[in-house]
Amino acid sequence: MSYIGVSAAPTPAGVYTKAETETRLNTKLSTEGGELTGGLTVTPPVGESFVKLKSNTVGATSEVMLRGSDNDGFDTAYNSTLDQFRISRYVNDVYQNSPVVVDANGNVGIGTSSTGRPLHVYHATDNGMALFESGDSAVYISFKDNNTSGDLYNRIGATGDDLQFYTNNLERMRIDSAGRVTMPYQPAVSATRNTNFGSNGAGQTLINFEGVQVNVGNHYNSATGIFTCPVNGTYRVTAFGMVVTSTSASTFVYNAATARHNGSQIGAAAYNWGDGYVHISGNWMINASAGDALSVYMSSCLGGYGGLTIELIG
């Protein structure tokens, strides 16, 4: 056992005041140097245990060396010039690297001395930079700012071999182990016209498709015929129909449909001229902003023979 500042055990054994401990440490290290072997135990009667290593030389490093019998091990050190705390790896008492660095702002570098961000992880060759593992049935990484409602509201996670994406604490999308997107939240509507609309050869007016089969996000109003865009993006609009009344042979009539963006026509009209049941169909792509209104105008449509789809595609 090594004793600090004395050649034999103190009486009572191991009991010093804080001031006495500091004095003996300073005397021992400043005059004798060397190594402490065997062990050191600090057990104050009350309060906290502490060991304080301080260098009075500007730019010097305060360091604790942890070594095995083969002189392999780690150092924990504070460099006053860089104002950094480091954990360094040594092999046979030779410095190898500093895998962990903490700067004065609390930023941490792992595998790098660069601490420009709260956490910077680097490895020269390993592409698997991090592993988050839970012993439970799911694992998540969360993202939160000062307006996020809770710790797990916005997160990416895994259940088995499925990858999950959450916003507002609800699962929005899942990619299963086969690569299939099984839970997309992609705003879309599919609806049919169930009753007759308009008249043969009439001008185009806004048509509502009241028979809704799919309405992801409820952005389509079947009573007004308006789809309100929830986000900025490119939307695809498809519509088809048939004149409301069949005509006799050689009695020609036209039917037309157009897509409208905030009431203004987009692109060319879908147009047909013929006799009998005149069919029309059209497909349009529209760049729209959140809150914009998309709709379809038609001349006429026979109930049960017209339909609409609108979907966000990008």
N, C-alpha and C positions, 0 to 999 in steps of 0.2 A: 504494500500500500504506500502511495506517495502522499506526503503532507505538504501543505502550502506554507512556506515561510518558517517551518519548524522541522526539526529532525526526528521528533517523536510525536506520538499521539497527544493532542491537547487534553487538558482536564477541565471540565468533563469532556469526553471524547466527541470531537466533531462539532462542538458548539461555539460558534462565533457570532458576534453581532454583524449587521450589514457593513458597518464601517470597518470592523476588523477584517472581514472577508475581503473587502476592496483593497485595504492596505496590504494584506499578505499576498494577494494575487498580483498587485502592482509590483511589490518588492521581488517576488519570485520571478515573474516574467521579465522585468526590466533588468535585473542583475544576473540572473542565472540562465534564463531561457530554457531550452531542453523540452522534454516531453513529459506528460503526465501519464503514468502507467498504473495499471491495477484498477483504478476507478476513482470517481469523484461523486460524492453525494451531498446535496445541499438540502437540508431539512430544517427550515426555520420553525421556531415554536409557534408562530402565528403568521398569517399573511401568505404571500406568494413565494414560490421557489424561483430562483433566478441564477443565471450565470451570465455575466456581462463581460464581453471582450471588446476592448476599445483601443484603437491605435491613436497615439498623439502625434503621429507623423502625417502631414498633409499628403493625400494621394495614396497612402498605404492601404493595404487590405487587411481586414479582420477576418480570420479564417478558422474554422473548425475542421480538422482532418479526421476522417473515419476510415480506418484501414484494417484489413485482415492480416493474418500472419504472412501472406505472400505479398503484402504491400499493395494489393488491389483494393479499391474502394471509392468513396465519394468525398468531396469537400463541400461544405457550405460556407460561403464567403460573402462579405460585403465590400464592394469597391467604392471608396469615397470619391474617386475621380469621376467615375461613370455614374455614381449614385445608383448602383444596381446590386441586387442580391442574386447570387448564382448558386446553383447546384452543379458541380462539375464531376466528371468521371476521370479516375486515375487508374492506370494499369502499371504495376511494378513501380509505383510512385511517380509515374510520368503522366502529365496532363494529356487527356484525349479530346474532350469536348465539354461544353456546358449545355446539357440538354434542357435545362430550365433556367430562365432568366426573368426576374421581376424588377421593373424600373420604379422610380420614385412616384409615378402616377398610378401604380398598381397594375400596369399593363404586363401581360405575361407572354413570353416567347418560349415555345417548345420546339427544340431542334434548331433554333435561330436566336441570335442576339438582337434581332430587329423587334422592337416593341412599339411600333407606331399605332397599333390597334389594341383594344383590350385583350384580345387573344390572337396570336399569330402562330400557326403550326406549320412546320416545314420538315420535309425529308427529301433527300436528293434522289432517291430511287423508288421508294415505296409509294404506290398509288392509292393504297388503302389508308387514308390519312387518319381516320378515327372510327371507332366502333362503340356504339351505344347498345348495351345489352341489358335486358330485364329478365329476371327469373319468373316473371308473370306471363300472361298470355298476349300482351301487347307492349309496344315501346313507342315513345313519342319524343320529338324534338319540337319545342314551342317557340313562338315568336311573339313578342309583346312590346308595345310602346306605351307612352303615358296615357293613351286613350283606349287601350285594349281592355275589354271587360273582365277578363280572367286569365289565369296562367295557361290554361289549355285551350283557349278559344281558337287560336290560329296555330295549327300544328301539322307536322308531317309524321306519319307513323307507320308501323308495320305490324301485321297480324299474320303469323305464319310466314308464307311467302308472298302475301299481298301487300301492296303499298297503298297507303291511304292519305287523303288530303282533306283537312278540315278548315272551315272558316266559321266564325261566330258559334263555335262549339258544336257544329253540325258537319257530318261527313258529306263532302260535295263530290268527291271523285275517288274511285278505287281502280287500281290496275292489278289484275290478278296474276297468278304465277305464269299463266300462258300468254301474258301481254294484252289481254282483253280489257278494255275500259268498261267496267261493269256498272259504275255509278256516275255517269257524267251529269253535271248540272249545266246543260246547254239549252238556253231559252229557245222554245220551239212551240208551234201550234199546228195542228192538223184538224180541219173542220170541213163539213159539207153543208151545201144549201139544201134544206129539206122541203122548202115550199117554193112555188113559182115566184119569179122576180122579174119586173119590167115587162116590156112588150116588144114584139118583133120590130126591128128597125128603129127603136127608140134611141135617144142619146144616152151616153154612159152616165150612170150615177153610182154613188157609193153603195156597194152590196155588203151585207153582213151574212156570214156563214154561221148559222145558229146551231148546227149539229157538231159540237166540239168533241173530238175523240181524245186528243192530246193537247195539253196546255201547260207545258213545263214553266213554272214561275208565275202562271196566271197573268201573263202580259197581254193576252188577247181578250178584248171585250166583244163577246158574241152578239150583244144587243146593238152596239154602234158600228162594228166592223173594223175597229181601230186596234192595231197592235202597237203598244208603246215600248220602244226599245229600252231595255234596262241598262245597257252599257254601250260604249262606243264600239263600233265594229262593222264588219261586212255581213249583210243579211241577204239570204236568198228567198225570193218570193215566187211561188208557183201557183197558178190558178187555171182552172178549166171550167167549161160550161157548154150548154147547148141552148139554142133558141127556145123560147118558152112554148111556141106553137109551131107544129110542122106545117109546111106549105105544100101546095100541090106541085106536080112536076112543071118545070119551066117557070114557076113563080119564084123569083129570086129575092132573097132578103139578106141583109148583112148582120153580123154580130161582131162585137169588139170588146176587148178588155184591156185595161191599162193598170200599171202599178203606180201608186202615188206616194210621194215622200213629203210629209207635211202639206198634203193637198196638191202638190205639183207633180205633173206627169214625169215619169222617169223612162227614158228610152222610147222605143217605138211601141205602138199598140199591137196587140195580138188581134188579127182581123181575118174574117172569112166571109165569103159571098157565095151563096148557093141556094138550092131549093131543098125541100124536105127538112130534116132536122140538121141545122147548120151548127157544127161543132167548132169551138175555139179553145186554144190553150196557149199559155204564155209563161215565160220564165225570165226573171229579172234578178240582178244583183245590185244591191244598194249600199253605199257607204253612209252610215248614219251615226248620230250621236245619241247619248243617253237622253231620254225624254222625247225623242223624235217620234212622229206618228207615221206608220206604214199602213196602207190600205189598198184595196182593189176596186176599180170601177168597171161595171159591165153594162151592156145594153139590155140583155135579158138572160134569164137562166131558168131552165126547167127544173122543178123541184126533184131532188134525188139524182141529178145528173151534173152537179157542179161541186167543185171543191177548192180548198185553199191550203197551202202550207207556207209557213214563214219560219226560218231558222237562222240562228247565228252560226256562221261558218268560220269566222276568224276575227 
